[in-house]
Amino acid sequence: MGVPLYEYQGQRDALVNWAVKKGEQGVQEYHQVKNRVSIDGLLTPLAKGGEWVEGGWGDEF
């Protein structure tokens, strides 16, 4: 009993295909909508008007 052994067959491409289909703007919009609340139910910087900048959440957090 335990975890079965599996043979590595390669990377899955479902996420890459989804992102290509959405486009860069579509992925950004998805993140803006879906990442406003953490899994703990807390508001994220996106919900508080924060904007992601290279290296972090700017001056707000």
PDB file with SEQRES, HELIX, SHEET and CRYST1 records, atoms N, CA, C and O in Angstrom:
SEQRES   1 A   61  MET GLY VAL PRO LEU TYR GLU TYR GLN GLY GLN ARG ASP          
SEQRES   2 A   61  ALA LEU VAL ASN TRP ALA VAL LYS LYS GLY GLU GLN GLY          
SEQRES   3 A   61  VAL GLN GLU TYR HIS GLN VAL LYS ASN ARG VAL SER ILE          
SEQRES   4 A   61  ASP GLY LEU LEU THR PRO LEU ALA LYS GLY GLY GLU TRP          
SEQRES   5 A   61  VAL GLU GLY GLY TRP GLY ASP GLU PHE                          
HELIX    1 AA1 ALA A   14  LYS A   34  1                                  21    
CRYST1    1.000    1.000    1.000  90.00  90.00  90.00 P 1           1          
ATOM      1  N   MET A   1       0.838  -1.182   0.000  1.00  0.00           N  
ATOM      2  CA  MET A   1       0.000   0.000   0.000  1.00  0.00           C  
ATOM      3  C   MET A   1       0.882   1.244   0.000  1.00  0.00           C  
ATOM      4  O   MET A   1       2.061   1.189   0.348  1.00  0.00           O  
ATOM      5  N   GLY A   2       0.306   2.327  -0.384  1.00  0.00           N  
ATOM      6  CA  GLY A   2       1.055   3.565  -0.424  1.00  0.00           C  
ATOM      7  C   GLY A   2       0.776   4.315  -1.720  1.00  0.00           C  
ATOM      8  O   GLY A   2      -0.283   4.171  -2.332  1.00  0.00           O  
ATOM      9  N   VAL A   3       1.735   5.102  -2.109  1.00  0.00           N  
ATOM     10  CA  VAL A   3       1.605   5.911  -3.311  1.00  0.00           C  
ATOM     11  C   VAL A   3       2.092   5.105  -4.509  1.00  0.00           C  
ATOM     12  O   VAL A   3       3.191   4.550  -4.469  1.00  0.00           O  
ATOM     13  N   PRO A   4       1.303   5.030  -5.566  1.00  0.00           N  
ATOM     14  CA  PRO A   4       1.747   4.267  -6.732  1.00  0.00           C  
ATOM     15  C   PRO A   4       2.902   4.970  -7.445  1.00  0.00           C  
ATOM     16  O   PRO A   4       3.044   6.189  -7.350  1.00  0.00           O  
ATOM     17  N   LEU A   5       3.710   4.214  -8.144  1.00  0.00           N  
ATOM     18  CA  LEU A   5       4.819   4.767  -8.914  1.00  0.00           C  
ATOM     19  C   LEU A   5       4.310   5.143 -10.302  1.00  0.00           C  
ATOM     20  O   LEU A   5       3.588   4.375 -10.939  1.00  0.00           O  
ATOM     21  N   TYR A   6       4.687   6.309 -10.755  1.00  0.00           N  
ATOM     22  CA  TYR A   6       4.298   6.766 -12.081  1.00  0.00           C  
ATOM     23  C   TYR A   6       5.550   7.133 -12.856  1.00  0.00           C  
ATOM     24  O   TYR A   6       6.569   7.516 -12.280  1.00  0.00           O  
ATOM     25  N   GLU A   7       5.456   7.012 -14.152  1.00  0.00           N  
ATOM     26  CA  GLU A   7       6.578   7.376 -15.010  1.00  0.00           C  
ATOM     27  C   GLU A   7       6.348   8.782 -15.541  1.00  0.00           C  
ATOM     28  O   GLU A   7       5.256   9.105 -16.008  1.00  0.00           O  
ATOM     29  N   TYR A   8       7.381   9.619 -15.469  1.00  0.00           N  
ATOM     30  CA  TYR A   8       7.293  10.978 -15.985  1.00  0.00           C  
ATOM     31  C   TYR A   8       7.155  10.932 -17.501  1.00  0.00           C  
ATOM     32  O   TYR A   8       7.949  10.285 -18.183  1.00  0.00           O  
ATOM     33  N   GLN A   9       6.144  11.622 -18.026  1.00  0.00           N  
ATOM     34  CA  GLN A   9       5.920  11.625 -19.462  1.00  0.00           C  
ATOM     35  C   GLN A   9       6.082  13.002 -20.078  1.00  0.00           C  
ATOM     36  O   GLN A   9       6.042  13.132 -21.302  1.00  0.00           O  
ATOM     37  N   GLY A  10       6.262  14.025 -19.271  1.00  0.00           N  
ATOM     38  CA  GLY A  10       6.474  15.364 -19.794  1.00  0.00           C  
ATOM     39  C   GLY A  10       5.603  16.391 -19.085  1.00  0.00           C  
ATOM     40  O   GLY A  10       4.749  16.061 -18.263  1.00  0.00           O  
ATOM     41  N   GLN A  11       5.851  17.642 -19.433  1.00  0.00           N  
ATOM     42  CA  GLN A  11       5.091  18.746 -18.855  1.00  0.00           C  
ATOM     43  C   GLN A  11       3.700  18.786 -19.466  1.00  0.00           C  
ATOM     44  O   GLN A  11       3.518  18.468 -20.641  1.00  0.00           O  
ATOM     45  N   ARG A  12       2.725  19.178 -18.665  1.00  0.00           N  
ATOM     46  CA  ARG A  12       1.380  19.406 -19.192  1.00  0.00           C  
ATOM     47  C   ARG A  12       1.333  20.813 -19.779  1.00  0.00           C  
ATOM     48  O   ARG A  12       2.014  21.717 -19.295  1.00  0.00           O  
ATOM     49  N   ASP A  13       0.548  20.987 -20.795  1.00  0.00           N  
ATOM     50  CA  ASP A  13       0.503  22.283 -21.469  1.00  0.00           C  
ATOM     51  C   ASP A  13      -0.841  23.004 -21.327  1.00  0.00           C  
ATOM     52  O   ASP A  13      -1.075  24.009 -21.998  1.00  0.00           O  
ATOM     53  N   ALA A  14      -1.711  22.505 -20.473  1.00  0.00           N  
ATOM     54  CA  ALA A  14      -3.048  23.097 -20.325  1.00  0.00           C  
ATOM     55  C   ALA A  14      -2.977  24.553 -19.864  1.00  0.00           C  
ATOM     56  O   ALA A  14      -3.692  25.396 -20.405  1.00  0.00           O  
ATOM     57  N   LEU A  15      -2.141  24.864 -18.890  1.00  0.00           N  
ATOM     58  CA  LEU A  15      -2.053  26.237 -18.376  1.00  0.00           C  
ATOM     59  C   LEU A  15      -1.478  27.182 -19.429  1.00  0.00           C  
ATOM     60  O   LEU A  15      -1.965  28.298 -19.611  1.00  0.00           O  
ATOM     61  N   VAL A  16      -0.448  26.725 -20.111  1.00  0.00           N  
ATOM     62  CA  VAL A  16       0.159  27.551 -21.167  1.00  0.00           C  
ATOM     63  C   VAL A  16      -0.869  27.822 -22.266  1.00  0.00           C  
ATOM     64  O   VAL A  16      -1.001  28.955 -22.729  1.00  0.00           O  
ATOM     65  N   ASN A  17      -1.591  26.790 -22.678  1.00  0.00           N  
ATOM     66  CA  ASN A  17      -2.609  26.967 -23.717  1.00  0.00           C  
ATOM     67  C   ASN A  17      -3.697  27.936 -23.270  1.00  0.00           C  
ATOM     68  O   ASN A  17      -4.156  28.764 -24.056  1.00  0.00           O  
ATOM     69  N   TRP A  18      -4.111  27.834 -21.999  1.00  0.00           N  
ATOM     70  CA  TRP A  18      -5.125  28.737 -21.456  1.00  0.00           C  
ATOM     71  C   TRP A  18      -4.629  30.180 -21.514  1.00  0.00           C  
ATOM     72  O   TRP A  18      -5.358  31.077 -21.939  1.00  0.00           O  
ATOM     73  N   ALA A  19      -3.391  30.399 -21.087  1.00  0.00           N  
ATOM     74  CA  ALA A  19      -2.836  31.756 -21.054  1.00  0.00           C  
ATOM     75  C   ALA A  19      -2.688  32.329 -22.458  1.00  0.00           C  
ATOM     76  O   ALA A  19      -2.962  33.509 -22.676  1.00  0.00           O  
ATOM     77  N   VAL A  20      -2.264  31.516 -23.399  1.00  0.00           N  
ATOM     78  CA  VAL A  20      -2.136  31.977 -24.783  1.00  0.00           C  
ATOM     79  C   VAL A  20      -3.507  32.367 -25.331  1.00  0.00           C  
ATOM     80  O   VAL A  20      -3.645  33.383 -26.011  1.00  0.00           O  
ATOM     81  N   LYS A  21      -4.504  31.563 -25.033  1.00  0.00           N  
ATOM     82  CA  LYS A  21      -5.860  31.838 -25.504  1.00  0.00           C  
ATOM     83  C   LYS A  21      -6.414  33.133 -24.896  1.00  0.00           C  
ATOM     84  O   LYS A  21      -7.079  33.907 -25.584  1.00  0.00           O  
ATOM     85  N   LYS A  22      -6.139  33.366 -23.602  1.00  0.00           N  
ATOM     86  CA  LYS A  22      -6.600  34.583 -22.919  1.00  0.00           C  
ATOM     87  C   LYS A  22      -5.875  35.823 -23.419  1.00  0.00           C  
ATOM     88  O   LYS A  22      -6.475  36.891 -23.532  1.00  0.00           O  
ATOM     89  N   GLY A  23      -4.602  35.688 -23.714  1.00  0.00           N  
ATOM     90  CA  GLY A  23      -3.778  36.832 -24.088  1.00  0.00           C  
ATOM     91  C   GLY A  23      -3.262  37.531 -22.839  1.00  0.00           C  
ATOM     92  O   GLY A  23      -3.767  37.305 -21.739  1.00  0.00           O  
ATOM     93  N   GLU A  24      -2.271  38.366 -23.009  1.00  0.00           N  
ATOM     94  CA  GLU A  24      -1.651  39.044 -21.862  1.00  0.00           C  
ATOM     95  C   GLU A  24      -2.652  39.898 -21.086  1.00  0.00           C  
ATOM     96  O   GLU A  24      -2.686  39.855 -19.857  1.00  0.00           O  
ATOM     97  N   GLN A  25      -3.462  40.669 -21.802  1.00  0.00           N  
ATOM     98  CA  GLN A  25      -4.461  41.512 -21.145  1.00  0.00           C  
ATOM     99  C   GLN A  25      -5.504  40.660 -20.421  1.00  0.00           C  
ATOM    100  O   GLN A  25      -5.924  41.006 -19.317  1.00  0.00           O  
ATOM    101  N   GLY A  26      -5.918  39.565 -21.026  1.00  0.00           N  
ATOM    102  CA  GLY A  26      -6.902  38.681 -20.416  1.00  0.00           C  
ATOM    103  C   GLY A  26      -6.396  38.043 -19.135  1.00  0.00           C  
ATOM    104  O   GLY A  26      -7.145  37.904 -18.168  1.00  0.00           O  
ATOM    105  N   VAL A  27      -5.128  37.656 -19.123  1.00  0.00           N  
ATOM    106  CA  VAL A  27      -4.535  37.070 -17.915  1.00  0.00           C  
ATOM    107  C   VAL A  27      -4.455  38.126 -16.812  1.00  0.00           C  
ATOM    108  O   VAL A  27      -4.737  37.828 -15.651  1.00  0.00           O  
ATOM    109  N   GLN A  28      -4.077  39.348 -17.160  1.00  0.00           N  
ATOM    110  CA  GLN A  28      -4.032  40.423 -16.159  1.00  0.00           C  
ATOM    111  C   GLN A  28      -5.418  40.700 -15.586  1.00  0.00           C  
ATOM    112  O   GLN A  28      -5.559  40.895 -14.379  1.00  0.00           O  
ATOM    113  N   GLU A  29      -6.430  40.718 -16.429  1.00  0.00           N  
ATOM    114  CA  GLU A  29      -7.794  40.937 -15.955  1.00  0.00           C  
ATOM    115  C   GLU A  29      -8.246  39.784 -15.053  1.00  0.00           C  
ATOM    116  O   GLU A  29      -8.895  40.011 -14.032  1.00  0.00           O  
ATOM    117  N   TYR A  30      -7.910  38.574 -15.424  1.00  0.00           N  
ATOM    118  CA  TYR A  30      -8.239  37.408 -14.606  1.00  0.00           C  
ATOM    119  C   TYR A  30      -7.618  37.548 -13.217  1.00  0.00           C  
ATOM    120  O   TYR A  30      -8.288  37.314 -12.211  1.00  0.00           O  
ATOM    121  N   HIS A  31      -6.355  37.924 -13.160  1.00  0.00           N  
ATOM    122  CA  HIS A  31      -5.678  38.094 -11.868  1.00  0.00           C  
ATOM    123  C   HIS A  31      -6.333  39.199 -11.049  1.00  0.00           C  
ATOM    124  O   HIS A  31      -6.489  39.064  -9.836  1.00  0.00           O  
ATOM    125  N   GLN A  32      -6.716  40.290 -11.706  1.00  0.00           N  
ATOM    126  CA  GLN A  32      -7.365  41.392 -10.992  1.00  0.00           C  
ATOM    127  C   GLN A  32      -8.681  40.938 -10.354  1.00  0.00           C  
ATOM    128  O   GLN A  32      -8.998  41.343  -9.236  1.00  0.00           O  
ATOM    129  N   VAL A  33      -9.434  40.111 -11.049  1.00  0.00           N  
ATOM    130  CA  VAL A  33     -10.731  39.650 -10.543  1.00  0.00           C  
ATOM    131  C   VAL A  33     -10.562  38.548  -9.501  1.00  0.00           C  
ATOM    132  O   VAL A  33     -11.201  38.590  -8.451  1.00  0.00           O  
ATOM    133  N   LYS A  34      -9.723  37.579  -9.773  1.00  0.00           N  
ATOM    134  CA  LYS A  34      -9.637  36.369  -8.947  1.00  0.00           C  
ATOM    135  C   LYS A  34      -8.730  36.508  -7.722  1.00  0.00           C  
ATOM    136  O   LYS A  34      -8.808  35.683  -6.812  1.00  0.00           O  
ATOM    137  N   ASN A  35      -7.880  37.525  -7.679  1.00  0.00           N  
ATOM    138  CA  ASN A  35      -6.921  37.634  -6.584  1.00  0.00           C  
ATOM    139  C   ASN A  35      -7.210  38.797  -5.637  1.00  0.00           C  
ATOM    140  O   ASN A  35      -6.289  39.341  -5.027  1.00  0.00           O  
ATOM    141  N   ARG A  36      -8.451  39.172  -5.513  1.00  0.00           N  
ATOM    142  CA  ARG A  36      -8.827  40.266  -4.607  1.00  0.00           C  
ATOM    143  C   ARG A  36      -8.962  39.811  -3.155  1.00  0.00           C  
ATOM    144  O   ARG A  36      -8.849  40.616  -2.230  1.00  0.00           O  
ATOM    145  N   VAL A  37      -9.206  38.516  -2.966  1.00  0.00           N  
ATOM    146  CA  VAL A  37      -9.379  37.955  -1.627  1.00  0.00           C  
ATOM    147  C   VAL A  37      -8.476  36.743  -1.496  1.00  0.00           C  
ATOM    148  O   VAL A  37      -8.414  35.909  -2.399  1.00  0.00           O  
ATOM    149  N   SER A  38      -7.773  36.641  -0.370  1.00  0.00           N  
ATOM    150  CA  SER A  38      -6.881  35.505  -0.138  1.00  0.00           C  
ATOM    151  C   SER A  38      -7.686  34.261   0.212  1.00  0.00           C  
ATOM    152  O   SER A  38      -8.893  34.344   0.438  1.00  0.00           O  
ATOM    153  N   ILE A  39      -7.025  33.113   0.258  1.00  0.00           N  
ATOM    154  CA  ILE A  39      -7.719  31.885   0.634  1.00  0.00           C  
ATOM    155  C   ILE A  39      -8.187  31.940   2.085  1.00  0.00           C  
ATOM    156  O   ILE A  39      -9.033  31.145   2.493  1.00  0.00           O  
ATOM    157  N   ASP A  40      -7.644  32.870   2.866  1.00  0.00           N  
ATOM    158  CA  ASP A  40      -8.069  33.079   4.252  1.00  0.00           C  
ATOM    159  C   ASP A  40      -9.249  34.042   4.356  1.00  0.00           C  
ATOM    160  O   ASP A  40      -9.750  34.306   5.449  1.00  0.00           O  
ATOM    161  N   GLY A  41      -9.689  34.563   3.213  1.00  0.00           N  
ATOM    162  CA  GLY A  41     -10.804  35.503   3.209  1.00  0.00           C  
ATOM    163  C   GLY A  41     -10.401  36.937   3.473  1.00  0.00           C  
ATOM    164  O   GLY A  41     -11.262  37.792   3.684  1.00  0.00           O  
ATOM    165  N   LEU A  42      -9.109  37.217   3.465  1.00  0.00           N  
ATOM    166  CA  LEU A  42      -8.622  38.575   3.708  1.00  0.00           C  
ATOM    167  C   LEU A  42      -8.480  39.330   2.395  1.00  0.00           C  
ATOM    168  O   LEU A  42      -8.154  38.743   1.363  1.00  0.00           O  
ATOM    169  N   LEU A  43      -8.727  40.632   2.439  1.00  0.00           N  
ATOM    170  CA  LEU A  43      -8.538  41.439   1.249  1.00  0.00           C  
ATOM    171  C   LEU A  43      -7.052  41.512   0.906  1.00  0.00           C  
ATOM    172  O   LEU A  43      -6.202  41.625   1.789  1.00  0.00           O  
ATOM    173  N   THR A  44      -6.760  41.446  -0.375  1.00  0.00           N  
ATOM    174  CA  THR A  44      -5.381  41.554  -0.845  1.00  0.00           C  
ATOM    175  C   THR A  44      -5.112  42.992  -1.270  1.00  0.00           C  
ATOM    176  O   THR A  44      -6.037  43.803  -1.314  1.00  0.00           O  
ATOM    177  N   PRO A  45      -3.878  43.316  -1.580  1.00  0.00           N  
ATOM    178  CA  PRO A  45      -3.589  44.668  -2.071  1.00  0.00           C  
ATOM    179  C   PRO A  45      -4.403  45.039  -3.316  1.00  0.00           C  
ATOM    180  O   PRO A  45      -4.717  46.213  -3.516  1.00  0.00           O  
ATOM    181  N   LEU A  46      -4.744  44.062  -4.147  1.00  0.00           N  
ATOM    182  CA  LEU A  46      -5.566  44.372  -5.321  1.00  0.00           C  
ATOM    183  C   LEU A  46      -6.920  44.917  -4.917  1.00  0.00           C  
ATOM    184  O   LEU A  46      -7.419  45.851  -5.544  1.00  0.00           O  
ATOM    185  N   ALA A  47      -7.519  44.360  -3.890  1.00  0.00           N  
ATOM    186  CA  ALA A  47      -8.836  44.804  -3.435  1.00  0.00           C  
ATOM    187  C   ALA A  47      -8.761  46.159  -2.750  1.00  0.00           C  
ATOM    188  O   ALA A  47      -9.752  46.888  -2.694  1.00  0.00           O  
ATOM    189  N   LYS A  48      -7.601  46.492  -2.237  1.00  0.00           N  
ATOM    190  CA  LYS A  48      -7.428  47.751  -1.517  1.00  0.00           C  
ATOM    191  C   LYS A  48      -6.892  48.853  -2.417  1.00  0.00           C  
ATOM    192  O   LYS A  48      -6.482  49.910  -1.938  1.00  0.00           O  
ATOM    193  N   GLY A  49      -6.895  48.604  -3.722  1.00  0.00           N  
ATOM    194  CA  GLY A  49      -6.440  49.624  -4.659  1.00  0.00           C  
ATOM    195  C   GLY A  49      -4.953  49.590  -4.924  1.00  0.00           C  
ATOM    196  O   GLY A  49      -4.428  50.445  -5.636  1.00  0.00           O  
ATOM    197  N   GLY A  50      -4.269  48.612  -4.359  1.00  0.00           N  
ATOM    198  CA  GLY A  50      -2.841  48.488  -4.621  1.00  0.00           C  
ATOM    199  C   GLY A  50      -2.593  48.022  -6.040  1.00  0.00           C  
ATOM    200  O   GLY A  50      -3.450  47.394  -6.663  1.00  0.00           O  
ATOM    201  N   GLU A  51      -1.444  48.327  -6.530  1.00  0.00           N  
ATOM    202  CA  GLU A  51      -1.087  47.927  -7.881  1.00  0.00           C  
ATOM    203  C   GLU A  51       0.280  47.280  -7.854  1.00  0.00           C  
ATOM    204  O   GLU A  51       1.220  47.820  -7.271  1.00  0.00           O  
ATOM    205  N   TRP A  52       0.391  46.123  -8.485  1.00  0.00           N  
ATOM    206  CA  TRP A  52       1.665  45.410  -8.515  1.00  0.00           C  
ATOM    207  C   TRP A  52       2.660  46.181  -9.356  1.00  0.00           C  
ATOM    208  O   TRP A  52       2.375  46.556 -10.493  1.00  0.00           O  
ATOM    209  N   VAL A  53       3.818  46.411  -8.791  1.00  0.00           N  
ATOM    210  CA  VAL A  53       4.923  47.010  -9.534  1.00  0.00           C  
ATOM    211  C   VAL A  53       6.096  46.062  -9.439  1.00  0.00           C  
ATOM    212  O   VAL A  53       6.130  45.207  -8.554  1.00  0.00           O  
ATOM    213  N   GLU A  54       7.047  46.197 -10.324  1.00  0.00           N  
ATOM    214  CA  GLU A  54       8.202  45.310 -10.335  1.00  0.00           C  
ATOM    215  C   GLU A  54       8.824  45.259  -8.947  1.00  0.00           C  
ATOM    216  O   GLU A  54       9.254  46.282  -8.414  1.00  0.00           O  
ATOM    217  N   GLY A  55       8.871  44.075  -8.371  1.00  0.00           N  
ATOM    218  CA  GLY A  55       9.494  43.899  -7.066  1.00  0.00           C  
ATOM    219  C   GLY A  55       8.551  43.941  -5.887  1.00  0.00           C  
ATOM    220  O   GLY A  55       9.001  43.731  -4.761  1.00  0.00           O  
ATOM    221  N   GLY A  56       7.259  44.201  -6.077  1.00  0.00           N  
ATOM    222  CA  GLY A  56       6.350  44.195  -4.933  1.00  0.00           C  
ATOM    223  C   GLY A  56       5.124  45.037  -5.139  1.00  0.00           C  
ATOM    224  O   GLY A  56       4.751  45.367  -6.265  1.00  0.00           O  
ATOM    225  N   TRP A  57       4.500  45.382  -4.031  1.00  0.00           N  
ATOM    226  CA  TRP A  57       3.233  46.108  -4.030  1.00  0.00           C  
ATOM    227  C   TRP A  57       3.408  47.606  -3.863  1.00  0.00           C  
ATOM    228  O   TRP A  57       2.526  48.258  -3.305  1.00  0.00           O  
ATOM    229  N   GLY A  58       4.473  48.156  -4.310  1.00  0.00           N  
ATOM    230  CA  GLY A  58       4.658  49.598  -4.213  1.00  0.00           C  
ATOM    231  C   GLY A  58       4.749  50.043  -2.758  1.00  0.00           C  
ATOM    232  O   GLY A  58       5.257  49.306  -1.913  1.00  0.00           O  
ATOM    233  N   ASP A  59       4.266  51.224  -2.468  1.00  0.00           N  
ATOM    234  CA  ASP A  59       4.380  51.812  -1.139  1.00  0.00           C  
ATOM    235  C   ASP A  59       3.244  51.431  -0.198  1.00  0.00           C  
ATOM    236  O   ASP A  59       3.323  51.692   1.002  1.00  0.00           O  
ATOM    237  N   GLU A  60       2.191  50.820  -0.727  1.00  0.00           N  
ATOM    238  CA  GLU A  60       1.018  50.562   0.106  1.00  0.00           C  
ATOM    239  C   GLU A  60       1.213  49.420   1.067  1.00  0.00           C  
ATOM    240  O   GLU A  60       0.577  49.399   2.121  1.00  0.00           O  
ATOM    241  N   PHE A  61       2.088  48.444   0.743  1.00  0.00           N  
ATOM    242  CA  PHE A  61       2.238  47.276   1.601  1.00  0.00           C  
ATOM    243  C   PHE A  61       3.664  46.959   1.845  1.00  0.00           C  
ATOM    244  O   PHE A  61       3.971  45.999   2.552  1.00  0.00           O  
TER     245      PHE A  61                                                      
END                                                                             
